[in-house]
């Protein structure tokens, strides 16, 4: 009887051991499933464009598709407006990616992964007004229009000019306010501004623009991004930026590629 008990006990231990291993394997498999990145888009031409049919396009949309798909990185695009209704806890529990100008005012609000595009933020005003050639000129203006939540707002704040700001719901409205002299100037990224200037054919109505800030548009994320995820995204972006498709996308939208190696 003792021998039988010992043998059965031995078999029981082996079975228990393999059951534990099986559960550990299943557990690891479940938690090894990669979270899907959510990439926030808004109607912000030419960086991202949401058409009436909900079809999406634009510089950032094209870059993300061409960079992440070949790297087998799982992602989906989501509208920024949908994120507004989520709690801070919900957003922090997810991997959300953005395209953003890296400005001093934003530095500690996001996790900065890698720069995508060189871009300049510029100030525009009508030819009937004195040309803007310095920051001091801006201080003498009464109202500067900027798209609410955009890089112009962030930059004006960093220069202590928040009391001069007029928040435009869109850049179309900023241009209309500028043409009707309701604002003295309009601040916007150069490529984005040229998109709207060409749209409204007002090239000859404006002074030479004043470049107030030179920066890059970065791939950024919520602060919860893990180091291994950051490395995965950075490697995919760097690899894509070395091929002709990257230059072709920027050429299509008349933008400059990011060429400098950057450490951060």
C-alpha positions as CSV (number, residue, x, y, z in Angstrom):
1,X,0.0,0.0,0.0
2,X,2.8,2.4,0.8
3,X,4.4,1.8,-2.6
4,X,1.1,2.3,-4.4
5,X,0.5,5.6,-2.5
6,X,4.0,6.8,-3.3
7,X,3.6,6.0,-7.0
8,X,0.2,7.7,-7.2
9,X,1.5,10.7,-5.3
10,X,4.4,11.0,-7.8
11,X,2.0,10.8,-10.7
12,X,-0.2,13.4,-9.1
13,X,2.7,15.8,-8.7
14,X,3.7,15.4,-12.3
15,X,0.1,16.1,-13.5
16,X,-0.1,19.1,-11.2
17,X,3.2,20.4,-12.5
18,X,2.1,20.2,-16.2
19,X,-1.3,21.8,-15.3
20,X,0.5,24.7,-13.7
21,X,2.8,25.0,-16.8
22,X,-0.2,24.9,-19.1
23,X,-1.9,27.7,-17.1
24,X,1.2,29.8,-17.1
25,X,1.6,29.3,-20.9
26,X,-2.0,30.4,-21.4
27,X,-1.6,33.4,-19.0
28,X,1.5,34.5,-20.8
29,X,-0.1,34.1,-24.2
30,X,-3.1,36.3,-23.2
31,X,-0.9,39.1,-21.8
32,X,1.5,38.8,-24.7
33,X,-1.3,40.0,-27.0
34,X,-0.2,43.4,-28.2
35,X,-2.5,46.3,-27.4
36,X,-3.6,48.0,-30.6
37,X,-2.3,51.6,-30.9
38,X,-5.0,54.2,-31.4
39,X,-3.8,57.0,-33.7
40,X,-5.8,60.2,-33.1
41,X,-6.8,62.2,-36.2
42,X,-8.8,65.4,-36.7
43,X,-9.8,67.4,-39.8
44,X,-6.6,69.4,-39.9
45,X,-5.5,69.7,-43.6
46,X,-3.1,69.0,-45.0
47,X,-1.8,66.9,-42.1
48,X,-5.0,64.9,-41.7
49,X,-8.1,65.3,-43.7
50,X,-11.5,63.8,-42.8
51,X,-13.8,63.9,-45.8
52,X,-17.6,63.8,-45.8
53,X,-17.6,60.1,-46.6
54,X,-15.4,59.5,-43.5
55,X,-12.5,58.7,-45.9
56,X,-9.2,59.7,-44.3
57,X,-6.1,61.1,-46.0
58,X,-3.3,63.6,-45.4
59,X,0.4,63.7,-44.6
60,X,0.3,62.1,-41.2
61,X,-2.3,59.5,-42.2
62,X,-0.1,58.5,-45.2
63,X,3.1,58.2,-43.1
64,X,1.5,56.1,-40.4
65,X,0.0,53.7,-42.9
66,X,3.2,53.3,-44.9
67,X,5.5,53.0,-41.8
68,X,3.5,50.8,-39.5
69,X,1.8,48.3,-41.8
70,X,5.1,46.8,-43.2
71,X,6.4,46.5,-39.6
72,X,3.2,44.4,-38.6
73,X,2.4,47.0,-35.9
74,X,-1.3,46.8,-35.1
75,X,-3.1,50.2,-35.1
76,X,-6.4,51.9,-35.9
77,X,-7.3,55.5,-36.5
78,X,-9.7,57.3,-34.2
79,X,-11.2,60.8,-34.3
80,X,-9.8,63.2,-31.7
81,X,-13.4,64.3,-31.0
82,X,-14.1,60.8,-29.7
83,X,-11.3,61.1,-27.2
84,X,-12.8,64.2,-25.6
85,X,-15.6,62.0,-24.1
86,X,-13.2,59.6,-22.5
87,X,-12.0,60.0,-18.9
88,X,-8.4,60.7,-18.1
89,X,-8.1,57.2,-16.6
90,X,-9.5,55.6,-19.9
91,X,-7.0,57.6,-22.0
92,X,-4.1,56.7,-19.7
93,X,-5.0,53.0,-19.9
94,X,-4.6,52.9,-23.7
95,X,-1.8,53.5,-26.2
96,X,-2.9,56.7,-28.0
97,X,-0.6,58.3,-30.6
98,X,-0.7,61.8,-31.9
99,X,1.1,64.0,-34.4
100,X,2.2,67.2,-32.6
101,X,4.5,70.1,-32.8
102,X,7.0,69.8,-30.0
103,X,6.8,73.1,-28.2
104,X,8.0,74.2,-24.7
105,X,4.5,74.5,-23.5
106,X,3.7,70.9,-24.5
107,X,7.0,69.3,-23.5
108,X,5.9,67.5,-20.3
109,X,2.4,66.7,-21.4
110,X,3.3,64.0,-23.9
111,X,5.8,61.3,-24.6
112,X,7.9,62.2,-27.7
113,X,8.8,59.3,-29.9
114,X,10.4,60.6,-33.1
115,X,10.2,63.7,-35.3
116,X,8.4,63.1,-38.6
117,X,8.6,66.4,-40.5
118,X,10.4,69.8,-40.4
119,X,7.9,72.6,-40.2
120,X,7.9,76.3,-39.3
121,X,5.2,78.3,-37.5
122,X,4.7,81.7,-39.1
123,X,2.6,84.9,-38.6
124,X,0.7,86.3,-41.5
125,X,-1.0,89.7,-41.9
126,X,-2.6,91.8,-44.6
127,X,-0.6,94.0,-47.0
128,X,-2.6,97.0,-45.8
129,X,-0.9,96.7,-42.4
130,X,2.8,97.1,-41.4
131,X,4.9,94.0,-42.2
132,X,5.7,91.9,-39.1
133,X,9.5,91.4,-38.8
134,X,10.0,90.7,-35.1
135,X,8.5,89.4,-31.9
136,X,8.3,93.0,-30.7
137,X,5.9,93.7,-33.6
138,X,3.6,91.0,-32.3
139,X,3.6,92.6,-28.8
140,X,2.2,95.8,-30.4
141,X,-0.7,94.0,-32.1
142,X,-4.1,93.8,-30.4
143,X,-5.5,90.5,-31.6
144,X,-3.7,87.5,-33.1
145,X,-5.9,84.7,-34.5
146,X,-4.9,81.1,-34.0
147,X,-6.7,77.8,-34.4
148,X,-7.8,76.7,-30.9
149,X,-5.6,73.9,-29.6
150,X,-3.0,74.3,-32.4
151,X,0.7,74.9,-32.3
152,X,0.1,78.7,-32.7
153,X,-1.7,78.8,-29.4
154,X,1.1,76.9,-27.7
155,X,3.8,79.1,-29.2
156,X,2.0,82.4,-28.3
157,X,1.7,81.1,-24.7
158,X,5.4,80.3,-24.6
159,X,6.1,83.9,-25.6
160,X,3.7,85.3,-23.0
161,X,1.3,86.6,-25.6
162,X,-1.8,84.7,-24.5
163,X,-3.6,87.9,-23.8
164,X,-3.4,88.7,-27.6
165,X,-5.0,85.5,-28.7
166,X,-8.3,85.1,-30.6
167,X,-9.4,81.4,-30.8
168,X,-10.6,80.5,-34.2
169,X,-12.8,77.4,-34.4
170,X,-11.0,76.7,-37.8
171,X,-8.3,78.2,-40.0
172,X,-11.0,79.1,-42.5
173,X,-12.6,81.4,-39.9
174,X,-9.2,82.9,-39.0
175,X,-8.7,83.9,-42.7
176,X,-12.1,85.4,-42.9
177,X,-11.4,87.4,-39.7
178,X,-8.1,88.5,-41.1
179,X,-9.6,89.7,-44.4
180,X,-12.3,91.6,-42.5
181,X,-9.7,93.2,-40.2
182,X,-11.3,91.7,-37.1
183,X,-7.9,90.3,-36.2
184,X,-4.5,91.9,-36.8
185,X,-2.6,88.7,-37.7
186,X,-2.9,85.0,-38.0
187,X,-0.4,82.4,-36.7
188,X,-0.2,79.0,-38.2
189,X,2.3,76.3,-39.4
190,X,3.6,77.4,-42.8
191,X,2.5,74.4,-44.9
192,X,-0.9,74.4,-43.3
193,X,-1.2,78.2,-43.9
194,X,-0.2,77.9,-47.5
195,X,-2.9,75.2,-48.0
196,X,-5.6,77.7,-46.9
197,X,-3.9,80.7,-48.6
198,X,-4.0,78.8,-51.9
199,X,-7.6,77.7,-51.2
200,X,-8.8,81.3,-50.8
201,X,-6.4,82.8,-53.4
202,X,-5.1,85.6,-51.1
203,X,-1.4,85.3,-51.8
204,X,-1.2,88.8,-53.2
205,X,-3.2,90.3,-50.3
206,X,-0.6,89.3,-47.6
207,X,2.7,90.7,-46.5
208,X,5.8,88.4,-46.4
209,X,5.2,86.1,-43.5
210,X,7.3,86.2,-40.3
211,X,8.7,82.9,-39.1
212,X,8.2,82.9,-35.3
213,X,9.3,79.3,-34.5
214,X,11.0,76.4,-36.2
215,X,10.2,73.0,-35.0
216,X,9.3,69.5,-36.1
217,X,6.0,67.6,-36.1
218,X,6.6,64.6,-33.9
219,X,4.9,61.2,-33.4
220,X,3.9,61.6,-29.7
221,X,1.9,59.5,-27.3
222,X,0.2,59.5,-23.9
223,X,2.7,59.3,-21.0
224,X,2.0,55.6,-20.3
225,X,4.0,54.3,-23.3
226,X,6.5,51.5,-22.4
227,X,10.1,51.7,-23.5
228,X,9.8,48.6,-25.7
229,X,6.8,50.1,-27.5
230,X,8.6,53.3,-28.0
231,X,11.5,51.4,-29.5
232,X,9.2,49.4,-31.8
233,X,7.6,52.6,-33.1
234,X,10.8,54.5,-33.5
235,X,12.5,51.7,-35.4
236,X,9.5,51.4,-37.8
237,X,9.5,55.2,-38.4
238,X,13.3,55.4,-38.9
239,X,13.2,52.5,-41.4
240,X,10.4,54.1,-43.4
241,X,12.0,57.5,-43.5
242,X,15.0,55.9,-45.4
243,X,12.9,54.8,-48.4
244,X,11.5,56.8,-51.3
245,X,7.9,56.5,-50.2
246,X,8.6,58.9,-47.4
247,X,10.0,61.6,-49.6
248,X,7.2,61.0,-52.1
249,X,4.6,61.7,-49.5
250,X,6.2,64.9,-48.4
251,X,6.8,66.1,-52.0
252,X,3.1,65.4,-52.6
253,X,2.2,67.9,-49.9
254,X,5.2,70.3,-50.5
255,X,6.8,69.6,-47.2
256,X,10.5,69.1,-46.1
257,X,11.7,65.7,-44.8
258,X,13.3,65.4,-41.4
259,X,16.9,64.7,-42.1
260,X,18.9,65.4,-38.9
261,X,19.7,62.6,-36.4
262,X,18.2,63.5,-33.1
263,X,18.8,62.2,-29.6
264,X,16.5,62.8,-26.7
